[in-house]
Every structure is written in structure tokens, then in C-alpha cells.
Amino acid sequence: EKHKDELAALRINKVAGGNAAKLAKIRVNRKAIAKYLTVVHQKRRNDIRGQLKNARRLPLDLRPKLTRAIRQRLTKFERRQKTTRDLKREQNFPLRKYALRA
């Protein structure tokens, strides 16, 4: 809050035609606000992550980013699934075993 108030004052000063030193302070103030907000958001995300540790699903913003292709890929379970047609075919035509004489 303190930084935001100071930033507002500096911006007013800029419009009024303030000196260069005060104008340079705007950037420093913005960076300070960004650092503070970064820490706050990281802490909040870690708290939520801790609460949802054993949850079935995580919120989208807490899941790993990866690439779009990897995210949309079938899961291992889905890849293992077989169609009814495949199951019938395996059942009716099992792999033939031959004993070879050496």
C-alpha cells in the first residue's frame, strides 16, 4: 500500500513536471510493488498446493505447464484401453504356440 501511494504521488508529480530524480523513482517503485506481489502470490499458491495435496484434481493454474501436445495426450490408462472388437478378436483368435523340434 505504501508503495502504491508513493507511486500515485510520483505520477502526479510527473504530470506537474517534476524533476528527473523523481521520475526515475517511478521505475524503482513499480519494481518494488512487483517484487512484493510476486512473494504474496507465491506464498498463496504454496498454501493452496498444501491444502490440495491429496485432492483428486488440481486447479489448472497449479498443474504443470508442459507443452500443449503433452497436456492433451492420452493418459496411460486411456492408452491401455481396448475396444470391444479388439477384446473379441484376442479371445477368439489367441496367439498360436508352436513347439519346434531341435
C-alpha positions, 0 to 999 in steps of 0.5 A, a space after each residue: 500500500 505504501 508503495 502504491 501511494 508513493 507511486 500515485 504521488 510520483 505520477 502526479 508529480 510527473 504530470 506537474 513536471 517534476 524533476 528527473 530524480 523523481 521520475 526515475 523513482 517511478 521505475 524503482 517503485 513499480 519494481 518494488 510493488 512487483 517484487 512484493 506481489 510476486 512473494 504474496 502470490 507465491 506464498 498463496 499458491 504454496 498454501 493452496 498446493 498444501 491444502 490440495 495435496 491429496 485432492 483428486 484434481 488440481 486447479 489448472 493454474 497449479 498443474 504443470 505447464 508442459 507443452 500443449 501436445 503433452 497436456 492433451 495426450 492420452 493418459 496411460 490408462 486411456 492408452 491401455 484401453 481396448 475396444 470391444 472388437 479388439 477384446 473379441 478378436 484376442 479371445 477368439 483368435 489367441 496367439 498360436 504356440 508352436 513347439 519346434 523340434 531341435 
